[in-house]
Amino acid sequence: MAWIKRTLVALLVVFLLLAGAVAWLLSGLDVNKYKPQLEQLAAKQGIALKLDGDIGWQLWPNVALELQGVQLAPLPQPDQPLVRADTISIGVALMPLLKKRIEAQEIVLMAPQIDLSVDEQGRGNWELLSEAMEAQKKQAEKQPPKLEIPEEKPRQDLHLALEKLRIEDGRLNYRDASNKTEYAVEQLRVAADNLVPGGEPGLVEVSAQVSGSALKQPVQISLDSTLALDEGLNGLRLQPMELSLSSGEAAATVYLRGHVRRSAADQPWQIQMNVNANAEPLRPWLDVTGTELVTQSGAVLKKLSLETSVEGSERKLDLTPLQLQLDDTVFAGSAQLRNAEMPGLDLTLRGGTLVLDDYLPPPAPEAEQPQQEAAEAPAAEPVPLPLTAMRGFNANLDLSLERLQAVELQVDRPQLQLTVDNGLYRLQKLTADLYGGELSSNGQFNARGQSAEAELSGGLAHVEISKVQQALFPSDRVQLAGKASVNWAVQTSGSDTLQLQEKLRGAVQLSSDQLSLAPFNLEKGMCQLVSYAEKTPLPERDWPARTRLQDLRANIAIKGDKVTVQEVLAGIENIAMTGDGAIDLDKQEFDFALGMALVGERTSADGCTVKNDRWRNRPLPLRCKDSFADAGATSCKPDSRRLDDLVRDELKYKAEKKYGDKVQEKVEDLKDKFKGLFKRD
């Protein structure tokens, strides 16, 4: 056992000798002489480097240079540092150190703090740093640097061959004065290996906590990646990278694989990356961001995913193919992002079935208020249009679905083609199969001026009109049924929502071969007119609470919230109907003046009979007036004012026919007497 003891003693002696040699070397190596060299080297790059403390040595666990109180700032503003650090340790290689040459292999930053800010004009403080670095670079190109030889010999070089980077307890602050937002990245920890350009890929691990004005609760971030740097720092390869985000129940992951590379320092960066992002569950992120979104269905907003391949440069990025999934609806297509003088977006997506109703807010409960209080309710305040925000970008959108369910309407194969040109929105195409009919529309919205101008035209061919009614003006009392075709052309202008409504002007044409209208029976109204005129009883029969209109044609004018039916033509059994009317969408009321003319002797096979030939083929006045809420079988009645005029004309006709010229002579005689009665001297 003695040889073991002697071996241990010999190793201890060797260790002590080596330790003493290192201590002697370090004691004779004054690293503070590098402080001016480091500051000058940074200044040549446009960076103001300030070292408040001395440069010292750290002997455990690794040999390292230790810098205290480090600050980095743009050279023109050295008193406004972007980066601060309590301690920066630079690990050095031992063998070069024995030759009194320093090779930095590892950097450790303790409690670094980065302060980024944007002023009210949108200028970032880091731009000052980049501009200063660019200015120094141009100056260096004009005046090649001179070779400086240290006064003391042998020369002691500082060589950077970074193999490891460590950041502990870092913090990044971001403030934007232009939109009053601020964010903080705290508890930042970074561990990166093999950051030598041109070397083998190394592992990178990052963790942090993010909080800010747009976040109701902090978000935890975790990043794991295999990363490699190209020679000359002209490329970055991710093989791959996984980014995880979480906050309470909210969770999301992003996977990246690819590279960012440029052919030379003066060439643009080229990007080629595969992206796979997934947020599941999605709804908790609404609470994190403070988004108040209540949906009709609690089973939606569970999942959002994106998968694409990104390729291009900082000027233009192509996302092809692009796949999006929202809950059970999958969209496939492509996109292009343009970062020119005018930013732009091209997006093409084809999707499956989307139940939009599930994502809409639930209908508001109807408040039971006295009629007087409801009448005194203040009018809605106008909302200004965000015209400025609607300008300054271009877009081409082409979106389509297999099926869309919205506002209780089922729309098959809807397609939307929309172009945006710096505030000019052109609806190139809006088509769909809508309950057996075909929708086609186009128009434009011009937001380039002080106020907006809009126009829209299109039509619905052979559509089930009851579904349209339920979507546009639902009513529990008034019901329409049957197939109809509708064409429209509307326009408006204004700078707020109230002006758009007040200046709304439009023309609508409605046509239908067979249209059912309930709960009105217009044949009964015709028979009531005949009964009133001829002083005969109304036939006793079961009058159904509906009317079938044959060959309906109607011209409708829209002015603000008033809808005027300028002309109505239709047939009801043996009755020809004409008329006009108005619909007040704001008050939910209607008022129609109709003329009912009988063609033949009877209104229908079991209707009423008109004995007097003079009442046939002659429009008899019927008035339909009520509110949508109270409409019923009694809403359409004989118009007594116009009917009395017809009755007086009929009595006059009968009198003239019976007495002939005597009636006219009697009238003239009465006129002379009345003239003498009112004569004045």
ChimeraX attribute file (.defattr): number of C-alpha atoms within 10 A of each C-alpha:
attribute: neighborCount
match mode: 1-to-1
recipient: residues
	/A:1	5
	/A:2	6
	/A:3	8
	/A:4	9
	/A:5	9
	/A:6	11
	/A:7	11
	/A:8	11
	/A:9	12
	/A:10	12
	/A:11	11
	/A:12	12
	/A:13	12
	/A:14	12
	/A:15	12
	/A:16	12
	/A:17	12
	/A:18	12
	/A:19	12
	/A:20	12
	/A:21	13
	/A:22	17
	/A:23	13
	/A:24	11
	/A:25	15
	/A:26	17
	/A:27	11
	/A:28	10
	/A:29	14
	/A:30	12
	/A:31	17
	/A:32	14
	/A:33	11
	/A:34	14
	/A:35	16
	/A:36	13
	/A:37	12
	/A:38	16
	/A:39	16
	/A:40	15
	/A:41	14
	/A:42	17
	/A:43	17
	/A:44	19
	/A:45	20
	/A:46	23
	/A:47	25
	/A:48	24
	/A:49	23
	/A:50	21
	/A:51	17
	/A:52	12
	/A:53	14
	/A:54	14
	/A:55	19
	/A:56	16
	/A:57	19
	/A:58	14
	/A:59	13
	/A:60	7
	/A:61	6
	/A:62	14
	/A:63	17
	/A:64	24
	/A:65	20
	/A:66	20
	/A:67	22
	/A:68	18
	/A:69	15
	/A:70	19
	/A:71	23
	/A:72	21
	/A:73	22
	/A:74	25
	/A:75	23
	/A:76	14
	/A:77	13
	/A:78	15
	/A:79	13
	/A:80	15
	/A:81	23
	/A:82	20
	/A:83	17
	/A:84	22
	/A:85	20
	/A:86	16
	/A:87	17
	/A:88	23
	/A:89	22
	/A:90	24
	/A:91	25
	/A:92	24
	/A:93	17
	/A:94	16
	/A:95	11
	/A:96	12
	/A:97	17
	/A:98	13
	/A:99	11
	/A:100	17
	/A:101	19
	/A:102	22
	/A:103	20
	/A:104	20
	/A:105	20
	/A:106	24
	/A:107	21
	/A:108	20
	/A:109	24
	/A:110	19
	/A:111	18
	/A:112	22
	/A:113	22
	/A:114	18
	/A:115	17
	/A:116	18
	/A:117	17
	/A:118	20
	/A:119	14
	/A:120	12
	/A:121	9
	/A:122	12
	/A:123	14
	/A:124	16
	/A:125	18
	/A:126	16
	/A:127	12
	/A:128	17
	/A:129	23
	/A:130	15
	/A:131	15
	/A:132	22
	/A:133	20
	/A:134	14
	/A:135	15
	/A:136	18
	/A:137	15
	/A:138	11
	/A:139	13
	/A:140	13
	/A:141	10
	/A:142	9
	/A:143	9
	/A:144	8
	/A:145	10
	/A:146	6
	/A:147	6
	/A:148	6
	/A:149	8
	/A:150	10
	/A:151	7
	/A:152	7
	/A:153	7
	/A:154	10
	/A:155	11
	/A:156	16
	/A:157	12
	/A:158	14
	/A:159	13
	/A:160	14
	/A:161	16
	/A:162	19
	/A:163	18
	/A:164	21
	/A:165	19
	/A:166	19
	/A:167	20
	/A:168	15
	/A:169	15
	/A:170	20
	/A:171	23
	/A:172	18
	/A:173	18
	/A:174	16
	/A:175	19
	/A:176	18
	/A:177	14
	/A:178	12
	/A:179	11
	/A:180	11
	/A:181	13
	/A:182	17
	/A:183	17
	/A:184	19
	/A:185	22
	/A:186	19
	/A:187	18
	/A:188	21
	/A:189	20
	/A:190	19
	/A:191	16
	/A:192	21
	/A:193	20
	/A:194	22
	/A:195	23
	/A:196	21
	/A:197	19
	/A:198	15
	/A:199	13
	/A:200	14
	/A:201	20
	/A:202	19
	/A:203	17
	/A:204	21
	/A:205	17
	/A:206	17
	/A:207	19
	/A:208	20
	/A:209	19
	/A:210	21
	/A:211	17
	/A:212	18
	/A:213	14
	/A:214	13
	/A:215	17
	/A:216	15
	/A:217	16
	/A:218	18
	/A:219	19
	/A:220	19
	/A:221	19
	/A:222	17
	/A:223	18
	/A:224	18
	/A:225	22
	/A:226	19
	/A:227	21
	/A:228	25
	/A:229	23
	/A:230	19
	/A:231	12
	/A:232	11
	/A:233	15
	/A:234	17
	/A:235	20
	/A:236	18
	/A:237	20
	/A:238	20
	/A:239	17
	/A:240	16
	/A:241	20
	/A:242	19
	/A:243	17
	/A:244	18
	/A:245	19
	/A:246	19
	/A:247	18
	/A:248	13
	/A:249	13
	/A:250	18
	/A:251	19
	/A:252	20
	/A:253	18
	/A:254	18
	/A:255	20
	/A:256	18
	/A:257	18
	/A:258	19
	/A:259	21
	/A:260	19
	/A:261	20
	/A:262	18
	/A:263	11
	/A:264	12
	/A:265	10
	/A:266	7
	/A:267	10
	/A:268	13
	/A:269	17
	/A:270	18
	/A:271	20
	/A:272	18
	/A:273	20
	/A:274	16
	/A:275	18
	/A:276	17
	/A:277	18
	/A:278	19
	/A:279	23
	/A:280	18
	/A:281	17
	/A:282	21
	/A:283	21
	/A:284	20
	/A:285	22
	/A:286	15
	/A:287	18
	/A:288	19
	/A:289	15
	/A:290	14
	/A:291	14
	/A:292	8
	/A:293	11
	/A:294	11
	/A:295	16
	/A:296	14
	/A:297	13
	/A:298	11
	/A:299	11
	/A:300	17
	/A:301	21
	/A:302	15
	/A:303	17
	/A:304	20
	/A:305	19
	/A:306	18
	/A:307	20
	/A:308	21
	/A:309	20
	/A:310	20
	/A:311	20
	/A:312	18
	/A:313	18
	/A:314	14
	/A:315	14
	/A:316	17
	/A:317	20
	/A:318	20
	/A:319	22
	/A:320	16
	/A:321	13
	/A:322	20
	/A:323	20
	/A:324	20
	/A:325	16
	/A:326	17
	/A:327	17
	/A:328	15
	/A:329	15
	/A:330	19
	/A:331	21
	/A:332	18
	/A:333	18
	/A:334	18
	/A:335	19
	/A:336	19
	/A:337	18
	/A:338	20
	/A:339	14
	/A:340	11
	/A:341	9
	/A:342	12
	/A:343	15
	/A:344	19
	/A:345	18
	/A:346	17
	/A:347	16
	/A:348	17
	/A:349	19
	/A:350	17
	/A:351	20
	/A:352	15
	/A:353	17
	/A:354	20
	/A:355	18
	/A:356	14
	/A:357	17
	/A:358	18
	/A:359	18
	/A:360	15
	/A:361	12
	/A:362	12
	/A:363	8
	/A:364	6
	/A:365	6
	/A:366	6
	/A:367	7
	/A:368	7
	/A:369	9
	/A:370	8
	/A:371	8
	/A:372	8
	/A:373	8
	/A:374	11
	/A:375	10
	/A:376	8
	/A:377	8
	/A:378	7
	/A:379	7
	/A:380	8
	/A:381	9
	/A:382	13
	/A:383	11
	/A:384	13
	/A:385	16
	/A:386	12
	/A:387	17
	/A:388	12
	/A:389	10
	/A:390	18
	/A:391	19
	/A:392	15
	/A:393	19
	/A:394	19
	/A:395	19
	/A:396	19
	/A:397	18
	/A:398	18
	/A:399	18
	/A:400	22
	/A:401	21
	/A:402	15
	/A:403	18
	/A:404	23
	/A:405	15
	/A:406	16
	/A:407	14
	/A:408	14
	/A:409	17
	/A:410	14
	/A:411	23
	/A:412	20
	/A:413	16
	/A:414	18
	/A:415	19
	/A:416	17
	/A:417	17
	/A:418	19
	/A:419	20
	/A:420	22
	/A:421	18
	/A:422	18
	/A:423	21
	/A:424	21
	/A:425	22
	/A:426	20
	/A:427	19
	/A:428	15
	/A:429	16
	/A:430	18
	/A:431	21
	/A:432	22
	/A:433	19
	/A:434	22
	/A:435	19
	/A:436	13
	/A:437	17
	/A:438	17
	/A:439	22
	/A:440	17
	/A:441	19
	/A:442	19
	/A:443	19
	/A:444	19
	/A:445	19
	/A:446	21
	/A:447	24
	/A:448	18
	/A:449	13
	/A:450	10
	/A:451	16
	/A:452	21
	/A:453	18
	/A:454	19
	/A:455	19
	/A:456	17
	/A:457	17
	/A:458	19
	/A:459	19
	/A:460	23
	/A:461	20
	/A:462	20
	/A:463	21
	/A:464	20
	/A:465	23
	/A:466	19
	/A:467	19
	/A:468	18
	/A:469	15
	/A:470	16
	/A:471	14
	/A:472	9
	/A:473	12
	/A:474	14
	/A:475	16
	/A:476	10
	/A:477	15
	/A:478	19
	/A:479	18
	/A:480	22
	/A:481	17
	/A:482	18
	/A:483	20
	/A:484	21
	/A:485	20
	/A:486	18
	/A:487	18
	/A:488	17
	/A:489	19
	/A:490	18
	/A:491	19
	/A:492	20
	/A:493	21
	/A:494	20
	/A:495	19
	/A:496	17
	/A:497	15
	/A:498	16
	/A:499	18
	/A:500	21
	/A:501	16
	/A:502	15
	/A:503	16
	/A:504	20
	/A:505	20
	/A:506	19
	/A:507	18
	/A:508	20
	/A:509	17
	/A:510	17
	/A:511	22
	/A:512	22
	/A:513	17
	/A:514	17
	/A:515	21
	/A:516	19
	/A:517	19
	/A:518	19
	/A:519	20
	/A:520	24
	/A:521	21
	/A:522	27
	/A:523	24
	/A:524	24
	/A:525	24
	/A:526	27
	/A:527	24
	/A:528	21
	/A:529	23
	/A:530	24
	/A:531	17
	/A:532	17
	/A:533	17
	/A:534	14
	/A:535	10
	/A:536	12
	/A:537	12
	/A:538	16
	/A:539	15
	/A:540	8
	/A:541	10
	/A:542	7
	/A:543	15
	/A:544	13
	/A:545	14
	/A:546	18
	/A:547	20
	/A:548	23
	/A:549	23
	/A:550	20
	/A:551	14
	/A:552	20
	/A:553	19
	/A:554	19
	/A:555	17
	/A:556	20
	/A:557	20
	/A:558	20
	/A:559	16
	/A:560	19
	/A:561	16
	/A:562	18
	/A:563	20
	/A:564	21
	/A:565	22
	/A:566	13
	/A:567	16
	/A:568	21
	/A:569	19
	/A:570	23
	/A:571	21
	/A:572	21
	/A:573	18
	/A:574	18
	/A:575	25
	/A:576	20
	/A:577	24
	/A:578	21
	/A:579	20
	/A:580	18
	/A:581	19
	/A:582	19
	/A:583	21
	/A:584	15
	/A:585	14
	/A:586	9
	/A:587	11
	/A:588	13
	/A:589	16
	/A:590	20
	/A:591	19
	/A:592	19
	/A:593	20
	/A:594	24
	/A:595	21
	/A:596	27
	/A:597	22
	/A:598	28
	/A:599	17
	/A:600	14
	/A:601	17
	/A:602	18
	/A:603	22
	/A:604	15
	/A:605	9
	/A:606	9
	/A:607	19
	/A:608	22
	/A:609	18
	/A:610	19
	/A:611	12
	/A:612	11
	/A:613	11
	/A:614	9
	/A:615	20
	/A:616	19
	/A:617	15
	/A:618	14
	/A:619	19
	/A:620	24
	/A:621	25
	/A:622	25
	/A:623	20
	/A:624	21
	/A:625	19
	/A:626	17
	/A:627	17
	/A:628	20
	/A:629	12
	/A:630	14
	/A:631	21
	/A:632	17
	/A:633	20
	/A:634	14
	/A:635	18
	/A:636	24
	/A:637	18
	/A:638	21
	/A:639	18
	/A:640	15
	/A:641	9
	/A:642	14
	/A:643	17
	/A:644	14
	/A:645	11
	/A:646	17
	/A:647	15
	/A:648	11
	/A:649	12
	/A:650	15
	/A:651	12
	/A:652	13
	/A:653	12
	/A:654	12
	/A:655	13
	/A:656	14
	/A:657	11
	/A:658	11
	/A:659	10
	/A:660	12
	/A:661	11
	/A:662	12
	/A:663	15
	/A:664	12
	/A:665	11
	/A:666	10
	/A:667	11
	/A:668	12
	/A:669	11
	/A:670	11
	/A:671	12
	/A:672	10
	/A:673	10
	/A:674	11
	/A:675	9
	/A:676	9
	/A:677	9
	/A:678	7
	/A:679	7
	/A:680	5
	/A:681	2
